[in-house]
Amino acid sequence: MKIKDLKGKELLAIDVFSKAEIRNEDIKLVLEPEAASLYCNINTSCKIVKFDGKVGLESFPVGHRYIVADLGGGTADLAVHEILDDHNLREIARSDGDAYGGVLVDNALQEFLSEFFGRDVIQTLIEQQTHGYMEFRRKFESKKRGFKSDVNAINIKLPLWDLKDAFEACNHCYDVKPMQSTQERLNLCTMGFFDTAVDGIVKFIQQIRTTDELGMIHTILMFGGFSESKYVQERIENEIPGVRLVIPTDPSLAVLKGAVLYGKTPRAITERIARFSYGFSVGRPFEEGIDPEELKYTKNGKKYCGSIFEKLITKGQILKQGQIFSDKINYFLDTDTDLSSMLSKAPAAAPIFKSTKVDPSKYSTAEDCEEIGKLIILPPPTGWPLVSVFDHVLIVGESELQAFARNNETNQMHETTLDCL
């Protein structure tokens, strides 16, 4: 989860809450699809459109698999969940979203108005006649949700007096005739407003069902504001044969209610799919002719290569709560320097990286790699010995990874939390 401060600097969600003086142990993070899925699983509050056309309120049986479609304003995100015993969930697949949200429909409307009335007029309307424009957008939002492909007309009252003021502010002639024809033009273009977003959503769902295993999944749980659109529902049913749609009684609040339930039963989501490959950046003996020269350094007369990606978790791997991934690493004190006594008292660092690839690049400096945290390892009270052996450990938490470094000699533990939702 990425949140930015007032200066645009990205902060971990945990950091944001700590600035509000909320203790880390009081924070639980959950993905929106998981929250909505949990809500519909525990509560019999989903409208299920059955194959015979009837609509009923049901909950999913144990073993049932379904696609979770988070259709919000900005993006469409998909996941595949399976129901386990005691209302627990297992994530089978995940596909983080593309920009196919309802905002694309709003953008298409604004583009149409800008081309018809003039961009300067619409911009003036937005900036100077904000109330009238927002009232018009509110009415359009209501019409957008109820719009169907067989609708013959869509009637939205335009803010004519506000438009008149905007025309005059731009020193344009105000002619009522274009206003009278706008309703017809808007009706003719309405379906086109949806095309980019809905085409993308349908293709997105089809892509996640391409494998033999996932292609047998016919239930789609839809939530988020855009899932309330009748036109979106029609297109999915018509273009993906055999699917049945499951829609919460209040799709926009499913995430909020599910998040509350998750706060009470955080272990309800027992397995997740790793979104990235995770590991530590370490050093090892330099391989001449293979390793890049810019990563070479010398310690105690021996050549080493830094920034080696030591992968512990693979992208797409199934992760279970409490699962442990570890590897041993040697830390050598540099004695070939006048600063060796100072270095023996200096903390060591263990950077933690993620990669977008299943098989990451060998080096953590590659474009697919990004540093997501750093363990600061304090020396023993007597200083670092010539050789120290550490366990680098990643432990799967409820919604994050716990990173540890354990000194095998002293059993000193150093840890940090990584927001890996």
Sequence and secondary structure as in RCSB ss.txt:
>XXXX:A:sequence
MKIKDLKGKELLAIDVFSKAEIRNEDIKLVLEPEAASLYCNINTSCKIVKFDGKVGLESFPVGHRYIVADLGGGT
ADLAVHEILDDHNLREIARSDGDAYGGVLVDNALQEFLSEFFGRDVIQTLIEQQTHGYMEFRRKFESKKRGFKSD
VNAINIKLPLWDLKDAFEACNHCYDVKPMQSTQERLNLCTMGFFDTAVDGIVKFIQQIRTTDELGMIHTILMFGG
FSESKYVQERIENEIPGVRLVIPTDPSLAVLKGAVLYGKTPRAITERIARFSYGFSVGRPFEEGIDPEELKYTKN
GKKYCGSIFEKLITKGQILKQGQIFSDKINYFLDTDTDLSSMLSKAPAAAPIFKSTKVDPSKYSTAEDCEEIGKL
IILPPPTGWPLVSVFDHVLIVGESELQAFARNNETNQMHETTLDCL
>XXXX:A:secstr
 EEE TTS EEEHHHHHHHTT  GGG     HHHHHHHHHHHSS EEEE TTS EEEE   TT EEEEEEE SS 
EEEEEEEE GGG EEEEEEEEEES STHHHHHHHHHHHHHHH HHHHHHHHHHSHHHHHHHHHHHHHHHHH  TT
         HHHHHHHHHHTT    HHHHHHHHHHHHHHHHHHHHHHHHHHHHHHHHHT SHHHHT  EEEEESG
GGG HHHHHHHHHHSTT EEEEESSGGGHHHHHHHHHHH GGGEEEEE SSEEEEEEEEE  TTTS GGGEEEET
TEEEEEEEEEEEE TT EEETT EEEEEEEEE   SSTTHHHHTTS EEEEEEEESSSS  SBTTSTTEEEEEEE
EE   TT   SEEEEEEEEEE SSSEEEEEEETTT  EEEEEE   
